[in-house]
Amino acid sequence: MLSEHYFGDLESFDEAHNHYEFFRNTFVAPSSMSIDSLRNDRKFIIVGRKGVGKTATQMYLAREMEEKGYFTHIFRFMYDLRSDDYSEISKSQSDISYSDAANSKNLFLHYDFRDVWERVFFRRIGEKLRNEGHTNSFVDLVAPTGSKFKNIFDGISKSLSIKISVPMGPALVSAGLDLECDATNDTIPLKTFNRISRELFQRECTPYQMYFFIDELVFSRLDAKDDEVTLRAAMVRDILRCAWELNSFCVQNDLKFHFVCSIRPEIRSLIGDYDSEAGKFLDGKDVELSWITTDGKEGQLIKEVFKRKVEHSFRSKIDFDKFVTPNISFGSKTDTLEEFLLTNTWGRPRDVVRLLNSIQKKSPNAATMDEDSIKASLDDYSRASSKELIDELGVSYGPKILQALRLGINRKTFSTKQHLKDALAPTLGDKTTNALIDEFFQLGLIGGYNHQNGHYFWAHRGENFLKGHHQIRIHHALWNDFSIRDR
């Protein structure tokens, strides 16, 4: 029965931790990127859409580096920060004149969290070394024994000062470092604390090698006010800046510490729109992670990812050809399994896992994946896929985008861009621009459609833009959720 199988987790972090053998047997590195290029002297940013495997790539690389003798740590921005962390970190920017930063862009440019993040990353490195049985002056400073912070920004004052352990004073002075402490309360400016931390890091940590991964650099306008979105975007920008600076520091001082970040393209674009200087640490520092598929051609996603997830889903290896139906019919049209997957996914591993789990959920007693069990899964698969896509659009367009799509998407095919814009305009008003339609295309909500030969043209199949003579087709995987399969 399908209920006895395990097809993977949508969160590859959970899959790698809880089912490592399955994760290792089913991980496929996309041909679009080179894992070997992710190091401190070359590239340090993985850019890819939601669900393409950024976290999985980091998890795989982490285990690979551990086998080579590296320490590793994964910092997950969205999950490691709690709600009270935002209020704590915002206190560090209390000198900002909000009258001078009247709009979001100006406020974004006034924020500077680099010192805060450097302290956080050094603390995590110190904790990792201590947990592995290593201690030195750097570890004692950044991660003192017995220190339990309520949140990752606890201990940083409004004046960007930090309290240090009293016993550390003589030790650091004897090392020839100027503490610049306030004699009354043993506080030190955070910038000075980081300068001393870097000095000790350089002196004490040359014997060690480590990969520090920074994941889940995401946020959305759907669940946050504008000022909080600006705050989160500034934090993500400064995480990237901090990683860039620390990578350069490690290269200059022959330290084998590598800081690797992952980010979605819409987040990178938003940062670039807010800060013209961001190109210094974004451009040329990234590797693209994508799964390009083409019409009529079986790609990596189908040939390897889907097949592996099925073959390793049970206690004994599955005979794929006997377990999964080769064809699926809708009315008078019959698609091969490969054609069905090309049409009903966005060419991402997460789509494969979501579809397999939906099949299992809706047909738990089925012995195999036949046509009926796959069709029965489409409502659940469509609903989950739609929610994820709307979350991505929410980064730029906020909660109104959900209402606009629910009211405006009332058919599978729109004759032109203007036809689709007219359907959305009653809700979105002046936000209904060509740029919005182009973003729909890049995210995969829509594709080009040639009604004369039935061919589709999708961004995830390598198309760069919508062509004017093509009609616009809503992605097949969304038809059920929008109730337009028969329209």
C-alpha positions in Angstrom: 0.0 0.0 0.0 1.2 3.5 -0.7 0.7 4.5 2.9 3.7 2.4 3.8 6.0 4.3 1.5 8.2 7.4 2.2 8.6 9.7 -0.7 10.5 12.5 1.0 9.7 15.8 2.8 8.9 19.1 1.2 11.5 20.5 3.6 14.8 18.9 2.6 16.2 20.0 6.0 13.9 17.6 7.7 14.5 14.9 5.1 18.3 15.1 5.5 18.1 15.0 9.3 15.5 12.3 9.7 15.9 10.1 6.6 19.5 10.7 5.6 19.9 7.4 3.6 16.9 8.3 1.5 18.1 11.9 1.1 21.6 10.6 0.0 20.2 8.1 -2.4 17.7 10.5 -4.1 19.7 13.8 -4.1 20.5 15.0 -7.6 22.7 18.0 -8.3 21.2 20.0 -11.2 23.4 20.4 -14.2 23.0 24.2 -14.0 25.4 24.7 -11.2 28.8 23.5 -9.9 28.9 22.7 -6.2 32.7 23.0 -6.3 32.5 26.7 -7.0 30.9 27.5 -3.6 33.8 28.6 -1.5 35.2 31.8 0.0 37.4 32.8 -2.9 34.9 32.3 -5.7 31.1 32.3 -5.3 29.1 32.2 -2.1 25.4 32.8 -3.1 23.0 30.1 -4.3 20.2 31.7 -6.2 17.1 29.7 -7.1 13.3 29.8 -6.9 11.4 28.3 -4.1 11.5 24.5 -4.3 14.4 24.1 -6.7 16.7 22.6 -4.0 18.7 25.3 -2.4 18.5 23.8 1.1 19.0 20.3 -0.2 22.2 21.4 -2.0 23.5 23.0 1.2 22.6 19.9 3.2 24.3 17.6 0.7 27.4 19.9 0.6 27.5 20.0 4.4 27.6 16.3 4.7 30.2 16.0 1.9 32.4 18.6 3.7 32.0 16.8 7.0 33.3 13.6 5.4 36.4 15.7 4.3 37.0 16.9 7.9 35.2 20.2 7.9 33.0 21.5 10.7 29.6 22.7 9.4 26.8 24.8 10.7 23.5 25.8 9.1 21.9 29.1 10.2 18.2 29.3 9.0 17.2 32.9 8.9 13.4 32.4 8.8 13.4 29.7 11.5 16.2 30.9 13.8 14.7 34.3 14.2 11.7 34.5 16.6 9.1 37.3 16.7 10.8 39.0 19.7 14.1 39.0 17.8 12.8 41.7 15.4 12.0 44.0 18.3 15.5 43.4 19.8 17.4 44.0 16.5 15.4 47.1 15.7 16.6 48.7 19.0 20.1 48.7 17.5 19.0 51.2 14.9 17.6 53.7 17.4 19.7 56.6 16.1 17.9 56.6 12.7 15.9 59.7 12.2 12.6 58.4 10.8 11.7 61.9 9.5 14.8 61.7 7.3 13.9 58.2 6.2 10.3 59.0 5.3 9.9 56.2 2.6 10.8 52.5 2.6 13.8 53.0 0.3 15.4 55.7 2.4 14.7 53.7 5.6 16.2 50.6 4.0 19.4 52.6 3.1 19.6 54.0 6.7 19.6 50.5 8.3 22.9 48.8 9.0 23.0 45.4 10.7 26.4 44.2 9.6 28.0 44.4 13.1 25.0 42.6 14.6 25.2 39.7 12.1 29.0 39.4 12.4 28.6 38.9 16.2 25.8 36.4 15.6 27.9 34.4 13.1 31.1 34.5 15.3 29.0 33.3 18.3 27.6 30.3 16.3 31.2 29.4 15.1 32.4 29.6 18.7 29.5 27.4 19.9 30.3 24.8 17.2 34.0 24.7 18.1 33.2 24.4 21.8 30.6 21.6 21.2 33.3 19.8 19.2 35.7 19.9 22.2 37.8 22.9 21.1 38.4 26.0 23.1 40.7 29.0 22.8 40.6 32.8 23.4 38.3 33.3 20.5 35.8 30.7 21.7 35.9 32.1 25.2 35.1 35.6 24.0 32.3 35.0 21.5 30.7 32.0 23.2 31.4 32.1 26.9 30.8 28.9 28.9 27.3 28.8 30.4 26.0 31.8 28.5 22.3 31.2 27.6 20.8 33.9 25.5 17.1 34.3 25.3 17.4 35.2 21.6 20.2 35.6 19.2 20.3 39.4 19.7 20.1 39.4 23.5 22.9 41.4 25.1 23.1 44.1 22.4 22.1 47.5 23.8 20.5 50.4 22.0 23.9 52.1 21.8 25.3 49.0 20.0 27.4 48.0 22.9 27.8 44.5 24.4 28.5 43.2 27.9 31.4 40.9 28.2 32.5 38.4 30.9 34.7 40.1 33.5 37.3 37.3 33.6 38.0 37.8 29.9 39.5 41.3 30.5 42.9 40.3 31.8 43.2 37.5 29.3 42.6 39.7 26.3 44.8 42.5 27.7 47.6 40.0 28.1 47.2 39.1 24.4 47.9 42.7 23.5 44.4 43.7 22.6 42.8 47.0 23.6 39.3 46.3 25.1 38.2 49.9 25.4 35.9 48.8 28.2 33.7 51.0 30.3 35.1 50.4 33.8 31.8 50.6 35.5 29.8 48.0 33.6 32.3 46.0 31.5 30.6 47.0 28.2 32.3 47.3 24.9 31.1 48.9 21.6 29.9 46.1 19.3 32.2 47.3 16.5 35.2 47.0 18.8 34.0 43.6 20.0 33.9 42.4 16.4 37.3 43.9 15.7 38.8 42.0 18.6 36.8 38.9 17.6 38.3 39.0 14.1 41.8 39.4 15.6 41.4 36.3 17.8 39.6 34.5 15.0 42.7 35.1 12.8 45.1 34.1 15.5 43.3 31.1 17.0 41.3 29.4 14.3 43.9 28.7 11.5 43.9 25.0 12.5 40.2 24.6 11.8 38.1 24.4 8.6 34.4 25.1 8.4 31.5 25.7 6.1 28.9 28.1 7.5 25.6 27.9 5.6 23.0 30.7 5.8 19.6 29.5 4.5 16.0 30.6 4.3 16.7 34.2 3.5 13.0 34.8 2.8 10.1 37.0 3.8 6.8 38.0 2.4 4.5 41.0 2.3 1.5 38.7 2.8 2.0 38.5 6.6 3.9 41.7 7.4 3.5 45.4 7.4 5.6 47.6 5.1 8.0 48.8 7.8 8.6 45.2 8.9 9.2 44.1 5.3 11.8 46.9 5.0 13.4 45.7 8.2 13.6 42.1 7.1 14.9 43.1 3.6 17.6 45.2 5.2 18.6 42.3 7.5 18.9 39.9 4.5 21.0 42.5 2.6 23.3 42.8 5.6 23.6 39.1 6.0 24.8 38.9 2.4 27.2 41.8 3.0 28.5 40.3 6.2 29.1 36.9 4.5 30.9 38.7 1.6 33.1 40.6 4.0 33.9 37.5 6.2 34.7 35.4 3.1 37.2 38.1 1.9 38.7 38.3 5.4 39.2 34.5 5.4 40.8 34.6 2.0 43.2 37.4 3.0 44.2 35.6 6.2 44.4 32.0 4.8 41.5 30.8 7.0 39.6 27.8 5.7 36.2 29.2 6.7 33.5 29.5 4.0 30.2 31.4 4.3 27.6 30.2 1.8 24.1 31.9 1.5 21.0 30.9 -0.4 18.4 33.4 -1.7 15.4 33.5 -4.0 15.6 35.7 -7.2 12.7 37.9 -6.2 14.4 38.7 -2.9 17.6 39.5 -4.7 15.7 41.8 -7.1 14.0 43.6 -4.2 17.3 44.3 -2.5 18.8 45.5 -5.8 15.8 47.8 -6.4 16.2 49.3 -2.9 20.0 49.6 -2.9 22.0 50.4 -6.1 25.3 49.5 -4.2 24.1 45.9 -3.6 25.7 44.8 -6.9 29.1 45.0 -5.3 28.4 41.8 -3.3 25.6 40.3 -5.4 26.8 40.4 -9.0 29.2 37.7 -10.1 29.1 36.1 -6.6 26.2 33.7 -7.3 25.5 30.3 -8.9 22.2 29.7 -10.5 20.2 26.7 -9.4 17.5 25.6 -11.9 16.1 22.6 -13.7 15.6 23.6 -17.3 13.4 21.2 -19.2 12.4 21.3 -22.9 9.3 20.1 -24.8 9.5 16.5 -25.7 12.7 15.9 -23.9 13.1 13.9 -20.7 15.1 15.9 -18.3 17.0 15.3 -15.1 13.9 16.0 -13.0 12.0 13.0 -14.6 14.8 10.8 -15.5 16.5 11.0 -12.1 14.6 12.8 -9.3 11.1 11.3 -9.7 12.4 7.9 -10.5 14.8 7.8 -7.5 12.1 9.1 -5.1 9.9 6.2 -6.1 12.6 3.5 -6.3 13.9 4.2 -2.7 10.5 4.8 -1.1 10.1 1.3 0.4 12.1 -1.1 2.4 13.2 -2.9 -0.7 14.0 -1.2 -4.0 10.9 -0.6 -6.2 10.7 -1.7 -9.9 9.7 1.7 -11.2 8.3 0.5 -14.6 5.9 -1.9 -12.8 5.0 0.5 -10.0 4.1 3.7 -12.0 1.7 3.9 -14.9 3.4 4.9 -18.2 0.3 6.9 -19.5 -2.4 9.2 -18.2 -5.5 10.1 -20.1 -7.7 13.2 -19.9 -10.7 12.9 -22.2 -9.5 11.9 -25.6 -5.9 13.0 -24.9 -3.4 10.6 -23.6 -0.1 11.8 -22.1 3.0 9.7 -21.3 4.1 10.0 -17.6 7.0 12.2 -18.9 4.6 14.5 -20.7 2.3 14.7 -17.7 5.2 15.7 -15.4 6.6 18.3 -17.9 3.1 19.9 -18.1 2.1 19.6 -14.4 5.3 20.7 -12.6 7.6 23.7 -12.8 10.7 21.6 -13.2 11.5 21.5 -9.4 12.3 18.7 -7.0 9.7 20.1 -4.6 7.0 19.6 -7.2 7.9 16.0 -7.5 7.8 15.4 -3.7 4.5 17.4 -3.4 2.9 15.3 -6.2 4.1 12.0 -4.7 2.8 12.9 -1.3 -0.5 14.0 -2.7 -0.9 10.7 -4.5 -0.1 8.9 -1.3 -2.5 11.1 0.8 -5.5 10.6 -1.5 -4.9 6.9 -2.3 -3.2 5.4 0.8 -4.6 1.9 0.0 -3.5 1.8 -3.6 -0.9 -0.9 -4.4 0.7 1.1 -7.2 0.6 4.6 -8.8 -2.0 4.0 -11.5 -3.9 6.6 -13.5 -6.8 6.8 -11.0 -4.5 7.4 -8.0 -2.6 10.1 -9.9 -5.8 11.9 -11.0 -7.2 11.7 -7.5 -4.2 13.7 -6.2 -4.6 16.7 -8.4 -7.0 18.8 -6.2 -4.6 18.5 -3.3 -1.5 19.1 -5.4 -3.1 22.1 -7.2 -4.1 23.7 -3.9 -0.6 23.4 -2.4 1.1 24.5 -5.6 -1.2 27.6 -5.8 -0.5 28.6 -2.2 3.3 28.5 -2.7 3.1 30.5 -5.9 1.0 33.2 -4.3 3.5 33.3 -1.4 6.2 34.2 -3.9 4.1 36.9 -5.5 3.3 38.3 -2.1 6.9 39.4 -1.7 6.3 42.2 -4.2 2.5 42.7 -4.3 1.1 41.9 -0.8 -2.2 40.3 0.2 -4.2 41.8 -2.6 -2.6 39.5 -5.1 -4.6 36.5 -3.7 -7.9 38.3 -4.1 -7.0 39.5 -7.6 -6.1 36.0 -8.8 -9.2 34.4 -7.2 -11.5 36.9 -8.9 -9.6 37.4 -12.2 -8.4 33.9 -13.2 -11.7 32.5 -14.5 -10.4 30.6 -17.6 -7.5 28.5 -18.8 -6.6 30.8 -21.7 -6.4 34.5 -22.2 -6.0 35.9 -25.7 -3.4 38.6 -24.9 -1.6 40.3 -22.0 -4.2 43.1 -22.1 -7.0 40.5 -21.7 -5.4 39.2 -18.5 -4.6 42.7 -17.2 -8.3 43.6 -17.7 -9.3 40.6 -15.6 -7.0 41.7 -12.7 -7.4 45.4 -12.8 -10.6 45.7 -10.7 -8.7 44.4 -7.7 -5.1 45.6 -8.3 -5.7 48.9 -10.0 -2.5 50.6 -11.1 -0.4 47.6 -10.0 -1.8 45.8 -13.1 1.2 46.5 -15.3 3.2 44.6 -18.0 5.8 44.1 -15.3 3.3 42.1 -13.2 2.4 39.9 -16.2 6.1 39.4 -16.9 6.6 38.3 -13.3 3.6 35.9 -13.6 5.5 34.4 -16.5 8.9 34.1 -14.7 7.3 32.5 -11.6 5.3 30.1 -13.7 1.7 31.2 -13.1 1.3 31.6 -16.9 3.1 30.5 -20.1 2.9 31.2 -23.8 0.5 29.1 -25.8 0.3 28.5 -29.5 -3.3 27.3 -30.0 -2.6 26.2 -33.6 -0.2 23.4 -32.7 -0.8 23.1 -28.9 2.7 24.0 -27.9 3.6 25.7 -24.6 6.4 28.1 -23.8 7.4 28.3 -20.1 10.1 30.2 -18.3 11.2 26.9 -16.6 11.7 25.4 -20.0 14.2 28.1 -21.0 11.9 30.8 -22.5 13.1 34.3 -21.6 9.8 36.3 -22.2 6.3 36.1 -23.4 5.9 36.5 -27.2 3.2 38.9 -28.4 1.7 36.5 -30.9 1.2 33.7 -28.3 -1.9 33.4 -26.2 -1.5 33.2 -22.4 -2.2 29.9 -20.7 -2.6 29.3 -16.9 -0.3 26.6 -15.7 -1.9 23.2 -15.8 -1.2 22.4 -12.1 -3.3 25.4 -11.1 -6.4 24.5 -13.0 -8.0 22.4 -10.2 -7.5 25.0 -7.5 -8.8 27.8 -9.7 -11.7 25.6 -10.9 -11.0 26.2 -14.5 -10.1 22.7 -15.8 -13.3 22.7 -17.9 -13.3 26.3 -19.0 
